[in-house]
Amino acid sequence: MSITLKRIDMQDCEKLWKMQAEAFSELLAKYHDYDISPANEPMSRVEERLCQPFTYYYFIMEGETAVGAIRVVDNKDGSPKRISPVFIMKEFRSKGYAQKAIIAVEKLHGADNWCLDTILQEAGNCYLYEKMGYHQTGKTEVINDRMTMVFYEKK
């Protein structure tokens, strides 16, 4: 299995928004993080990000199929680059797509000086990032009684 990254532009905004809402819907139902969940964002928020000069959205493609997406925030000023969010559609999970996408964006944007955050209670997500060389910073943020965000970096 090999993937490619396809840069997303404004004409793909609605597709990206619908995929994001679907991909994060189970987490929203589980954690009730209505204020911060990508599943709960209006399409206008995705449009805003697509217009940001420092935002790079990519579809994660296997052949002609978009299996997920990843957003990179890269100010190109030496500040840490950020992955937020990355998601794989349910039917394509646990097949290595997220790992391959992270490797691919690190090739495009540089292999070091990255940060990201994820849900502490989602052990699979934490395992993935740690396997990819990310280390917990020690910072956490309690969102509600079900969910805590944990922050990672890769120097």
DSSP file with accessible surface (Angstrom, degrees, kcal/mol):
  #  RESIDUE AA STRUCTURE BP1 BP2  ACC     N-H-->O    O-->H-N    N-H-->O    O-->H-N    TCO  KAPPA ALPHA  PHI   PSI    X-CA   Y-CA   Z-CA
    1    1 A M              0   0   98      0, 0.0     2,-0.4     0, 0.0    61,-0.0   0.000 360.0 360.0 360.0 127.6    0.0    0.0    0.0
    2    2 A S        -     0   0   92      2,-0.0    61,-0.3    98,-0.0     2,-0.3  -0.968 360.0-157.4-128.5 150.1    1.3    3.4   -0.9
    3    3 A I        -     0   0   26     -2,-0.4     2,-0.3    59,-0.1    59,-0.2  -0.837   4.0-159.0-121.0 160.5   -0.2    6.8   -0.5
    4    4 A T  E     -A   61   0A  85     57,-2.1    57,-3.2    -2,-0.3     2,-0.5  -0.922  19.7-126.5-128.2 159.2    0.1   10.2   -2.0
    5    5 A L  E     -A   60   0A  36     -2,-0.3     2,-0.5    55,-0.2    55,-0.2  -0.929  18.7-162.9-105.8 132.4   -0.8   13.5   -0.6
    6    6 A K  E     -A   59   0A  91     53,-2.3    53,-3.0    -2,-0.5     2,-0.0  -0.969  23.6-123.1-116.9 117.2   -3.1   15.8   -2.7
    7    7 A R  E     -A   58   0A 128     -2,-0.5     2,-0.4    51,-0.2    51,-0.3  -0.350  25.9-135.3 -60.5 134.2   -3.2   19.4   -1.8
    8    8 A I        -     0   0    5     49,-3.0    49,-0.4    -2,-0.0     2,-0.2  -0.780  24.0-175.6 -95.3 133.8   -6.7   20.5   -1.0
    9    9 A D    >   -     0   0   78     -2,-0.4     3,-2.0    42,-0.0     4,-0.2  -0.631  45.7 -82.5-118.9-177.9   -8.0   23.8   -2.3
   10   10 A M  G >  S+     0   0   83      1,-0.3     3,-1.9    -2,-0.2     4,-0.4   0.814 121.9  64.6 -59.0 -30.8  -11.2   25.8   -1.9
   11   11 A Q  G 3  S+     0   0  161      1,-0.3    -1,-0.3     2,-0.1     4,-0.2   0.751 105.3  46.7 -67.9 -18.0  -13.1   23.7   -4.5
   12   12 A D  G <> S+     0   0   27     -3,-2.0     4,-2.5     1,-0.1    -1,-0.3   0.274  81.9 106.2-100.4   9.4  -12.7   20.6   -2.2
   13   13 A C  H <> S+     0   0    4     -3,-1.9     4,-2.9     1,-0.2     5,-0.2   0.917  78.8  47.1 -57.9 -48.5  -13.8   22.5    1.0
   14   14 A E  H  > S+     0   0   99     -4,-0.4     4,-2.7     1,-0.2     5,-0.2   0.922 112.4  50.0 -64.6 -39.9  -17.2   20.8    1.2
   15   15 A K  H  > S+     0   0   91     -4,-0.2     4,-2.5     2,-0.2    -1,-0.2   0.942 113.1  46.9 -61.5 -46.7  -15.8   17.3    0.6
   16   16 A L  H  X S+     0   0    0     -4,-2.5     4,-2.8     1,-0.2    -2,-0.2   0.934 112.3  50.1 -59.7 -47.4  -13.1   17.9    3.3
   17   17 A W  H  X S+     0   0   73     -4,-2.9     4,-2.5    -5,-0.2    -2,-0.2   0.921 111.9  47.1 -60.1 -45.0  -15.7   19.3    5.8
   18   18 A K  H  X S+     0   0  116     -4,-2.7     4,-2.3     2,-0.2    -1,-0.2   0.912 113.3  48.4 -65.3 -42.1  -18.0   16.3    5.3
   19   19 A M  H  X S+     0   0   20     -4,-2.5     4,-3.0    -5,-0.2    -2,-0.2   0.931 112.1  49.6 -62.3 -44.8  -15.2   13.8    5.6
   20   20 A Q  H  X S+     0   0    1     -4,-2.8     4,-2.1     2,-0.2    -2,-0.2   0.926 110.5  49.7 -60.9 -45.8  -13.9   15.5    8.8
   21   21 A A  H  X S+     0   0   29     -4,-2.5     4,-0.7    -5,-0.2    -1,-0.2   0.929 115.0  44.2 -61.1 -43.5  -17.4   15.6   10.4
   22   22 A E  H >< S+     0   0  111     -4,-2.3     3,-0.8     1,-0.2     4,-0.5   0.928 112.4  51.4 -66.5 -44.4  -17.9   11.9    9.6
   23   23 A A  H 3< S+     0   0    6     -4,-3.0     4,-0.3     1,-0.2     3,-0.2   0.844 117.8  37.5 -64.8 -33.1  -14.4   10.9   10.8
   24   24 A F  H 3X S+     0   0   29     -4,-2.1     4,-2.3    -5,-0.2    15,-0.2   0.447  89.2  95.9 -98.6   0.3  -14.7   12.7   14.2
   25   25 A S  H <X S+     0   0   57     -3,-0.8     4,-2.4    -4,-0.7     5,-0.2   0.883  83.4  50.3 -63.3 -38.9  -18.4   11.9   14.8
   26   26 A E  H  > S+     0   0   94     -4,-0.5     4,-2.0    -3,-0.2    -1,-0.2   0.898 110.9  49.4 -66.7 -38.6  -17.7    8.8   17.0
   27   27 A L  H  > S+     0   0   33     -4,-0.3     4,-3.0     2,-0.2     5,-0.3   0.904 109.9  51.8 -66.1 -38.9  -15.2   10.8   19.2
   28   28 A L  H  X S+     0   0   23     -4,-2.3     4,-2.4     1,-0.2     5,-0.2   0.937 110.7  47.9 -61.9 -44.3  -17.7   13.6   19.6
   29   29 A A  H  < S+     0   0   67     -4,-2.4    -1,-0.2     1,-0.2    -2,-0.2   0.870 117.0  43.9 -63.9 -34.8  -20.4   11.1   20.7
   30   30 A K  H  < S+     0   0  110     -4,-2.0    -2,-0.2    -5,-0.2    -1,-0.2   0.898 127.0  25.6 -77.1 -42.2  -17.9    9.5   23.1
   31   31 A Y  H  < S-     0   0    7     -4,-3.0   115,-0.3    -5,-0.1    -2,-0.2   0.550  85.5-139.9-105.6 -12.5  -16.3   12.6   24.6
   32   32 A H     <  +     0   0   67     -4,-2.4     2,-1.4    -5,-0.3     3,-0.2   0.843  42.9 156.8  55.2  38.7  -19.0   15.3   24.2
   33   33 A D    >>  +     0   0   11     -6,-0.3     4,-2.3    -5,-0.2     3,-1.2  -0.398   5.2 158.5 -91.5  59.6  -16.3   17.9   23.3
   34   34 A Y  T 34  +     0   0  121     -2,-1.4    -1,-0.2     1,-0.3    -2,-0.1   0.788  65.1  53.9 -59.3 -31.3  -18.8   20.0   21.4
   35   35 A D  T 34 S+     0   0  163     -3,-0.2    -1,-0.3     1,-0.2    -2,-0.1   0.744 123.4  21.9 -78.6 -22.9  -16.8   23.2   21.6
   36   36 A I  T <4 S+     0   0   83     -3,-1.2    -2,-0.2     5,-0.0    -1,-0.2   0.522  87.5 119.0-123.2  -7.2  -13.6   21.8   20.1
   37   37 A S    ><  -     0   0    2     -4,-2.3     3,-1.7     1,-0.2     4,-0.3  -0.406  57.9-142.5 -68.6 132.0  -14.5   18.8   18.0
   38   38 A P  G >  S+     0   0   25      0, 0.0     3,-0.9     0, 0.0    -1,-0.2   0.775 102.4  66.0 -59.8 -22.9  -13.7   18.9   14.3
   39   39 A A  G 3  S+     0   0   18    -15,-0.2   -14,-0.1     1,-0.2   -18,-0.1   0.738 103.1  46.2 -69.1 -20.0  -17.0   17.0   13.9
   40   40 A N  G <  S+     0   0   84     -3,-1.7    -1,-0.2    -7,-0.2    -3,-0.1   0.365  85.7 115.7-105.0   1.3  -18.9   20.0   15.2
   41   41 A E    <   -     0   0   32     -3,-0.9     2,-0.1    -4,-0.3   -20,-0.1  -0.492  66.0-120.7 -74.8 141.6  -17.2   22.7   13.2
   42   42 A P    >>  -     0   0   76      0, 0.0     3,-1.3     0, 0.0     4,-1.0  -0.432  26.0-113.6 -72.4 155.6  -19.1   24.8   10.6
   43   43 A M  H 3> S+     0   0   53      1,-0.3     4,-2.5     2,-0.2     3,-0.3   0.844 114.6  68.3 -59.4 -29.8  -17.9   24.6    7.0
   44   44 A S  H 3> S+     0   0   58      1,-0.2     4,-2.4     2,-0.2    -1,-0.3   0.840  94.9  55.9 -60.6 -31.0  -17.0   28.3    7.3
   45   45 A R  H <> S+     0   0   79     -3,-1.3     4,-2.0     2,-0.2    -1,-0.2   0.904 107.9  47.2 -68.9 -39.3  -14.2   27.4    9.8
   46   46 A V  H  X S+     0   0    0     -4,-1.0     4,-2.4    -3,-0.3    -2,-0.2   0.917 111.0  52.7 -66.1 -40.5  -12.7   24.9    7.3
   47   47 A E  H  X S+     0   0   76     -4,-2.5     4,-1.3     1,-0.2    -2,-0.2   0.916 107.2  52.4 -58.9 -44.9  -13.0   27.7    4.6
   48   48 A E  H  X S+     0   0  105     -4,-2.4     4,-0.6     1,-0.2     3,-0.4   0.922 110.4  47.5 -57.4 -45.9  -11.1   30.1    6.9
   49   49 A R  H >< S+     0   0   24     -4,-2.0     3,-1.2     1,-0.2     6,-0.2   0.888 106.2  57.3 -64.7 -40.4   -8.3   27.6    7.4
   50   50 A L  H 3< S+     0   0   29     -4,-2.4    -1,-0.2     1,-0.3    -2,-0.2   0.801 106.1  52.0 -60.5 -26.8   -8.0   26.9    3.7
   51   51 A C  H 3< S+     0   0   94     -4,-1.3    -1,-0.3    -3,-0.4    -2,-0.2   0.605  84.2 106.4 -84.2 -12.7   -7.4   30.7    3.2
   52   52 A Q    X<  -     0   0   44     -3,-1.2     3,-1.5    -4,-0.6    -3,-0.0  -0.512  68.0-142.4 -71.0 130.9   -4.6   30.9    5.7
   53   53 A P  T 3  S+     0   0  111      0, 0.0    -1,-0.1     0, 0.0    -4,-0.0   0.721 100.7  50.9 -67.0 -17.7   -1.2   31.2    4.0
   54   54 A F  T 3  S+     0   0   66     -5,-0.1    20,-2.9    19,-0.0     2,-0.5   0.353  91.6  94.6-100.0   2.7    0.4   29.0    6.6
   55   55 A T  E <   - B   0  73A   3     -3,-1.5     2,-0.5    -6,-0.2    18,-0.2  -0.854  48.7-175.0-101.1 133.4   -2.2   26.1    6.3
   56   56 A Y  E     - B   0  72A  33     16,-2.8    16,-3.0    -2,-0.5     2,-0.4  -0.968   4.8-172.1-126.9 107.9   -1.6   23.1    4.1
   57   57 A Y  E     - B   0  71A   2     -2,-0.5   -49,-3.0   -49,-0.4     2,-0.4  -0.873   6.9-175.7 -99.2 137.6   -4.5   20.6    3.9
   58   58 A Y  E     -AB   7  70A  18     12,-2.7    12,-2.4    -2,-0.4     2,-0.4  -0.996  24.3-133.9-132.4 137.0   -3.9   17.4    2.0
   59   59 A F  E     -AB   6  69A   0    -53,-3.0   -53,-2.3    -2,-0.4     2,-0.7  -0.716  26.0-130.5 -77.0 139.1   -6.1   14.5    1.1
   60   60 A I  E     -AB   5  68A   0      8,-2.6     7,-2.8    -2,-0.4     8,-0.9  -0.867  35.5-163.0 -90.8 112.0   -4.4   11.2    2.0
   61   61 A M  E     -AB   4  66A  14    -57,-3.2   -57,-2.1    -2,-0.7     2,-0.6  -0.855  29.3-172.6-108.6 134.0   -4.9    9.3   -1.3
   62   62 A E  E >  S- B   0  65A  67      3,-2.7     3,-2.2    -2,-0.4     2,-0.3  -0.971  80.1 -49.7-114.2 108.2   -4.6    5.6   -2.1
   63   63 A G  T 3  S-     0   0   56     -2,-0.6   -59,-0.1   -61,-0.3    -2,-0.0  -0.473 123.2 -22.3  63.1-124.9   -5.0    5.6   -5.8
   64   64 A E  T 3  S+     0   0  180     -2,-0.3     2,-0.5    -3,-0.1    -1,-0.3   0.354 118.4  99.0 -96.4   4.9   -8.0    7.7   -6.6
   65   65 A T  E <   -B   62   0A  71     -3,-2.2    -3,-2.7     2,-0.0     2,-0.8  -0.835  66.8-141.6-102.3 126.0   -9.6    7.3   -3.1
   66   66 A A  E     +B   61   0A  15     -2,-0.5    -5,-0.2    -5,-0.2     3,-0.1  -0.760  22.6 176.5 -81.1 109.5   -9.3    9.9   -0.4
   67   67 A V  E     -     0   0A   0     -7,-2.8    22,-3.0    -2,-0.8     2,-0.3   0.541  62.7 -40.8 -92.2  -9.0   -8.9    7.7    2.7
   68   68 A G  E     -BC  60  88A   0     -8,-0.9    -8,-2.6    20,-0.3     2,-0.3  -0.966  59.6-110.2 174.4-164.6   -8.4   10.7    5.0
   69   69 A A  E     -BC  59  87A   0     18,-2.1    18,-2.7   -10,-0.3     2,-0.3  -0.978  12.4-158.3-153.1 160.3   -6.8   14.1    5.4
   70   70 A I  E     -BC  58  86A   1    -12,-2.4   -12,-2.7    -2,-0.3     2,-0.5  -0.995   7.3-152.7-143.2 139.6   -4.1   15.9    7.2
   71   71 A R  E     -B   57   0A  19     14,-2.3    13,-2.0    -2,-0.3     2,-0.5  -0.966   8.4-165.6-114.6 133.3   -3.6   19.6    8.0
   72   72 A V  E     -BC  56  83A   0    -16,-3.0   -16,-2.8    -2,-0.5     2,-0.6  -0.967   8.8-156.1-115.9 130.3   -0.1   21.1    8.5
   73   73 A V  E     +BC  55  82A  18      9,-2.9     9,-2.2    -2,-0.5     2,-0.4  -0.947  24.0 168.3-102.7 113.3    0.4   24.5   10.0
   74   74 A D        +     0   0   11    -20,-2.9     7,-0.1    -2,-0.6    -2,-0.1  -0.895  20.0 179.7-133.4 101.5    3.8   25.7    8.8
   75   75 A N        -     0   0   74     -2,-0.4    -1,-0.1     5,-0.2   -20,-0.1   0.587  34.9-138.6 -75.7 -12.2    4.6   29.4    9.3
   76   76 A K  S    S+     0   0  132      3,-0.2    -2,-0.0   -22,-0.1    -1,-0.0   0.835  75.8 105.7  55.7  37.7    8.0   28.8    7.6
   77   77 A D  S    S-     0   0  110      2,-0.2    -1,-0.1     3,-0.0    -3,-0.0   0.178 102.2 -91.6-128.9  14.5    9.7   31.0   10.3
   78   78 A G  S    S+     0   0   64      1,-0.4     3,-0.1    35,-0.1    -2,-0.0   0.277  87.7 126.6  91.5 -12.5   11.4   28.4   12.5
   79   79 A S  S    S-     0   0   38      1,-0.1    -1,-0.4     0, 0.0    -2,-0.2  -0.400  76.0 -77.5 -72.8 158.2    8.5   28.0   14.8
   80   80 A P        -     0   0   61      0, 0.0    34,-0.3     0, 0.0    -5,-0.2  -0.283  44.5-127.3 -59.3 138.4    7.2   24.4   15.3
   81   81 A K  E     - d   0 114A  20     32,-3.0    34,-2.3    31,-0.2     2,-0.4  -0.571  27.6-145.8 -79.6 151.9    5.1   23.0   12.6
   82   82 A R  E     -Cd  73 115A  72     -9,-2.2    -9,-2.9    32,-0.2     2,-0.6  -0.974  14.2-150.5-130.6 136.7    1.8   21.6   13.7
   83   83 A I  E     +C   72   0A   6     32,-1.8    34,-0.5    -2,-0.4   -11,-0.2  -0.927  26.5 177.3-100.3 119.4   -0.4   18.7   12.6
   84   84 A S  E     +     0   0A  31    -13,-2.0     2,-0.1    -2,-0.6   -14,-0.1  -0.622  59.8   1.6-169.8 104.8   -4.0   19.5   13.4
   85   85 A P  E     +     0   0A  20      0, 0.0   -14,-2.3     0, 0.0    -1,-0.6   0.688  61.4 173.0 -99.5 176.8   -6.0   17.5   12.5
   86   86 A V  E     +C   70   0A  21    -16,-0.2     2,-0.3    -3,-0.2   -16,-0.2  -0.990  18.0 169.9-127.6 136.8   -5.1   14.2   10.9
   87   87 A F  E     -C   69   0A  12    -18,-2.7   -18,-2.1    -2,-0.4     2,-0.4  -0.997  24.2-155.8-148.9 150.6   -7.9   11.7   10.3
   88   88 A I  E     -C   68   0A  17     -2,-0.3   -20,-0.3   -20,-0.2     5,-0.1  -0.981  35.4-108.2-121.5 135.5   -8.6    8.5    8.5
   89   89 A M    >   -     0   0    9    -22,-3.0     3,-2.4    -2,-0.4     4,-0.5  -0.326  36.0-109.3 -63.8 147.8  -12.1    7.4    7.5
   90   90 A K  G >  S+     0   0  124      1,-0.3     3,-1.4     2,-0.2    -1,-0.1   0.835 115.0  54.7 -50.5 -44.5  -13.4    4.6    9.5
   91   91 A E  G 3  S+     0   0  114      1,-0.3    -1,-0.3     3,-0.0    -2,-0.1   0.641 112.1  45.4 -70.4  -9.6  -13.3    1.9    6.8
   92   92 A F  G X  S+     0   0   44     -3,-2.4     3,-0.6   -25,-0.2     5,-0.4   0.356  86.0 120.8-113.5   5.2   -9.6    2.6    6.2
   93   93 A R  T <   +     0   0   82     -3,-1.4    -4,-0.0    -4,-0.5    -3,-0.0  -0.242  65.1  27.8 -72.6 159.4   -8.3    2.7    9.8
   94   94 A S  T 3  S+     0   0  134      1,-0.1    -1,-0.2    -6,-0.0    -4,-0.0   0.769  91.2 102.6  63.6  30.3   -5.6    0.5   11.3
   95   95 A K  S <  S-     0   0  114     -3,-0.6    -2,-0.1     0, 0.0    -1,-0.1   0.284  99.2-100.0-120.9   4.4   -4.0    0.0    8.0
   96   96 A G  S  > S+     0   0   29      3,-0.0     4,-2.2    -4,-0.0     5,-0.2   0.506  83.5 126.5  92.4   5.5   -1.0    2.4    8.4
   97   97 A Y  H  > S+     0   0   10     -5,-0.4     4,-2.4     2,-0.2     5,-0.2   0.912  73.1  49.3 -65.0 -43.3   -2.4    5.3    6.4
   98   98 A A  H  > S+     0   0   19      2,-0.2     4,-2.5     1,-0.2     5,-0.2   0.932 111.4  50.0 -63.6 -42.7   -1.9    7.9    9.2
   99   99 A Q  H  > S+     0   0   61      1,-0.2     4,-2.3     2,-0.2    -1,-0.2   0.939 112.2  47.1 -60.4 -45.9    1.7    6.8    9.8
  100  100 A K  H  X S+     0   0   84     -4,-2.2     4,-2.3     1,-0.2    -1,-0.2   0.879 111.0  52.5 -65.3 -36.1    2.4    7.1    6.0
  101  101 A A  H  X S+     0   0    0     -4,-2.4     4,-2.7     2,-0.2     5,-0.2   0.910 108.7  49.6 -66.6 -40.3    0.8   10.5    5.9
  102  102 A I  H  X S+     0   0    0     -4,-2.5     4,-2.3     2,-0.2    -2,-0.2   0.936 111.3  49.2 -64.8 -43.4    2.9   11.8    8.8
  103  103 A I  H  X S+     0   0   65     -4,-2.3     4,-1.8    -5,-0.2    -2,-0.2   0.934 111.7  50.4 -59.3 -42.5    6.0   10.5    7.1
  104  104 A A  H  X S+     0   0   25     -4,-2.3     4,-1.9     1,-0.2    -2,-0.2   0.912 110.9  46.4 -66.2 -42.3    4.9   12.2    3.8
  105  105 A V  H  X S+     0   0    0     -4,-2.7     4,-2.9     1,-0.2     5,-0.2   0.869 109.6  55.4 -71.2 -29.7    4.3   15.6    5.4
  106  106 A E  H  X S+     0   0   18     -4,-2.3     4,-1.5    -5,-0.2    -1,-0.2   0.860 107.5  49.9 -68.4 -31.8    7.6   15.4    7.3
  107  107 A K  H  < S+     0   0  176     -4,-1.8    -2,-0.2    -5,-0.2    -1,-0.2   0.900 116.3  42.2 -68.4 -39.1    9.3   14.9    3.9
  108  108 A L  H  < S+     0   0  104     -4,-1.9    -2,-0.2     1,-0.2    -1,-0.2   0.874 128.7  26.1 -73.2 -40.3    7.4   17.9    2.4
  109  109 A H  H  < S-     0   0   19     -4,-2.9    -3,-0.2     1,-0.2    -2,-0.2   0.411 122.4 -80.4-110.2   0.0    7.8   20.3    5.4
  110  110 A G     <  -     0   0   28     -4,-1.5    -1,-0.2    -5,-0.2    -2,-0.1   0.099  32.4-107.8 106.0 141.8   10.9   19.0    7.2
  111  111 A A  S    S+     0   0   65     -4,-0.1     2,-0.2    -3,-0.1     3,-0.1   0.625  91.1  52.1 -82.1 -13.5   11.5   16.1    9.5
  112  112 A D  S    S+     0   0   94      1,-0.2    43,-0.2    -6,-0.1   -31,-0.2  -0.737  80.6  47.0-125.0 169.6   12.1   18.1   12.8
  113  113 A N  S    S+     0   0   39     41,-0.8   -32,-3.0    -2,-0.2     2,-0.3   0.973  71.5 147.8  68.6  61.3   10.4   20.8   14.9
  114  114 A W  E     -dE  81 154A   2     40,-2.8    40,-2.4   -34,-0.3     2,-0.3  -0.864  24.8-174.4-120.9 157.1    6.8   19.5   15.0
  115  115 A C  E     +dE  82 153A  35    -34,-2.3   -32,-1.8    -2,-0.3     2,-0.3  -0.971  10.5 156.0-145.4 159.3    4.0   19.6   17.6
  116  116 A L  E     - E   0 152A   2     36,-1.9    36,-3.3    -2,-0.3     2,-0.3  -0.960  23.3-139.9-166.0 169.6    0.6   18.1   17.9
  117  117 A D  E     + E   0 151A  38    -34,-0.5     2,-0.3    -2,-0.3    34,-0.2  -0.967  18.6 173.4-138.7 159.2   -2.0   17.2   20.5
  118  118 A T  E     - E   0 150A   9     32,-2.1    32,-3.0    -2,-0.3     2,-0.6  -0.923  44.0 -72.8-152.7 175.9   -4.4   14.3   20.8
  119  119 A I  E >   - E   0 149A  13     -2,-0.3     3,-1.7    30,-0.2     7,-0.3  -0.674  33.7-148.7 -81.7 120.3   -6.9   12.8   23.2
  120  120 A L  T 3  S+     0   0   71     28,-3.2    -1,-0.2    -2,-0.6     6,-0.1   0.861  96.6  58.6 -56.2 -37.4   -5.1   11.2   26.2
  121  121 A Q  T 3  S+     0   0   80     27,-0.5     2,-1.3     1,-0.2    -1,-0.3   0.629  86.4  82.9 -72.5 -11.8   -7.8    8.6   26.5
  122  122 A E    X>  -     0   0   37     -3,-1.7     4,-1.9     1,-0.2     3,-0.7  -0.691  59.8-179.2 -93.9  85.9   -7.3    7.4   22.9
  123  123 A A  H 3> S+     0   0   75     -2,-1.3     4,-2.8     1,-0.3     5,-0.2   0.832  76.4  59.0 -58.9 -34.7   -4.3    5.0   23.5
  124  124 A G  H 3> S+     0   0   52      2,-0.2     4,-2.2     1,-0.2    -1,-0.3   0.893 106.1  48.1 -63.4 -38.7   -4.1    4.1   19.8
  125  125 A N  H <> S+     0   0   52     -3,-0.7     4,-2.3     2,-0.2     5,-0.2   0.937 112.6  48.1 -65.8 -47.0   -3.5    7.7   18.9
  126  126 A C  H  X S+     0   0   11     -4,-1.9     4,-2.5    -7,-0.3     5,-0.2   0.926 111.5  51.0 -59.9 -43.1   -0.9    8.2   21.6
  127  127 A Y  H  X S+     0   0  151     -4,-2.8     4,-2.7     1,-0.2    -1,-0.2   0.925 108.7  51.9 -60.5 -45.1    0.9    5.0   20.5
  128  128 A L  H  X S+     0   0   27     -4,-2.2     4,-1.6     1,-0.2    -2,-0.2   0.952 112.3  43.9 -57.1 -52.0    0.9    6.1   16.9
  129  129 A Y  H  <>S+     0   0   17     -4,-2.3     5,-2.5     1,-0.2    -1,-0.2   0.903 114.0  49.7 -65.7 -38.9    2.6    9.5   17.6
  130  130 A E  H ><5S+     0   0   91     -4,-2.5     3,-1.6     1,-0.2    -1,-0.2   0.909 109.2  52.5 -66.5 -37.7    5.1    8.0   20.1
  131  131 A K  H 3<5S+     0   0  106     -4,-2.7    -1,-0.2     1,-0.3    -2,-0.2   0.839 105.5  56.5 -63.5 -30.1    6.0    5.3   17.5
  132  132 A M  T 3<5S-     0   0   17     -4,-1.6    -1,-0.3    -5,-0.2    -2,-0.2   0.369 129.0 -95.8 -84.8   3.3    6.6    8.2   15.0
  133  133 A G  T < 5S+     0   0   28     -3,-1.6     2,-0.3     1,-0.3    22,-0.2   0.555  78.3 139.3  97.1   7.9    9.1    9.8   17.3
  134  134 A Y      < -     0   0    1     -5,-2.5     2,-0.4    -6,-0.2    -1,-0.3  -0.634  34.9-156.7 -85.4 146.2    6.9   12.3   19.1
  135  135 A H  E     -F  153   0A 124     18,-3.1    18,-2.2    -2,-0.3     2,-0.1  -0.963  23.5-106.4-124.3 141.7    7.3   12.8   22.9
  136  136 A Q  E     -F  152   0A  92     -2,-0.4    16,-0.3    16,-0.2    14,-0.0  -0.384  20.1-150.6 -64.1 138.3    4.9   14.1   25.4
  137  137 A T  E     -     0   0A  60     14,-2.6    -1,-0.1     2,-0.3    15,-0.1   0.624  39.6-112.0 -83.0 -16.3    5.7   17.7   26.5
  138  138 A G  E    S+     0   0A  66     13,-0.5     2,-0.4     1,-0.4    14,-0.1   0.199  81.7 120.7  98.5 -13.5    4.2   17.2   30.0
  139  139 A K  E     +     0   0A 118     12,-0.2    12,-1.9     2,-0.0    -1,-0.4  -0.689  34.9 170.9 -85.7 134.6    1.4   19.6   29.2
  140  140 A T  E     -F  150   0A  76     -2,-0.4     2,-0.4    10,-0.2    10,-0.2  -0.940  18.8-154.8-134.0 160.8   -2.2   18.4   29.4
  141  141 A E  E     -F  149   0A 100      8,-2.3     8,-3.3    -2,-0.3     2,-0.5  -0.950  14.0-139.4-140.1 117.7   -5.5   20.2   29.2
  142  142 A V  E     +F  148   0A 104     -2,-0.4     6,-0.2     6,-0.2     3,-0.1  -0.652  20.5 178.9 -76.8 121.7   -8.7   18.8   30.7
  143  143 A I  E     -     0   0A  50      4,-2.4     2,-0.3    -2,-0.5     5,-0.2   0.855  64.5 -34.5 -89.6 -45.1  -11.6   19.4   28.3
  144  144 A N  E >  S-F  147   0A  41      3,-1.8     3,-0.7  -111,-0.0    -1,-0.4  -0.903  79.1 -70.5-160.5-172.5  -14.3   17.8   30.4
  145  145 A D  T 3  S+     0   0  155     -2,-0.3     3,-0.1     1,-0.2  -114,-0.0   0.597 130.9  41.8 -71.7  -5.6  -14.7   14.9   32.8
  146  146 A R  T 3  S+     0   0  114   -115,-0.3     2,-0.4     1,-0.2    -1,-0.2   0.602 113.1  49.7-106.1 -19.8  -14.3   12.4   29.9
  147  147 A M  E <   + F   0 144A   2     -3,-0.7    -4,-2.4  -116,-0.2    -3,-1.8  -0.982  46.8 178.6-139.9 133.6  -11.5   13.9   27.9
  148  148 A T  E     - F   0 142A  22     -2,-0.4   -28,-3.2    -6,-0.2   -27,-0.5  -0.998  23.6-137.9-129.0 133.8   -8.0   15.3   28.4
  149  149 A M  E     -EF 119 141A  19     -8,-3.3    -8,-2.3    -2,-0.4     2,-0.4  -0.736  16.2-159.2 -88.5 141.2   -5.8   16.6   25.6
  150  150 A V  E     -EF 118 140A   0    -32,-3.0   -32,-2.1    -2,-0.4     2,-0.4  -0.955  10.3-137.3-122.1 140.3   -2.1   15.6   25.7
  151  151 A F  E     -E  117   0A  30    -12,-1.9   -14,-2.6    -2,-0.4   -13,-0.5  -0.806  18.8-171.3-107.0 140.0    0.6   17.6   23.9
  152  152 A Y  E     -EF 116 136A   2    -36,-3.3   -36,-1.9    -2,-0.4     2,-0.3  -0.875   4.7-171.4-126.0 156.7    3.5   16.2   21.9
  153  153 A E  E     -EF 115 135A  70    -18,-2.2   -18,-3.1    -2,-0.3     2,-0.4  -0.964  12.2-158.8-143.2 158.4    6.6   17.5   20.2
  154  154 A K  E      E  114   0A  38    -40,-2.4   -40,-2.8    -2,-0.3   -41,-0.8  -0.943 360.0 360.0-138.3 112.3    9.2   16.1   17.9
  155  155 A K              0   0  156     -2,-0.4   -40,-0.0   -22,-0.2    -2,-0.0  -0.349 360.0 360.0 -84.0 360.0   12.5   18.1   17.9
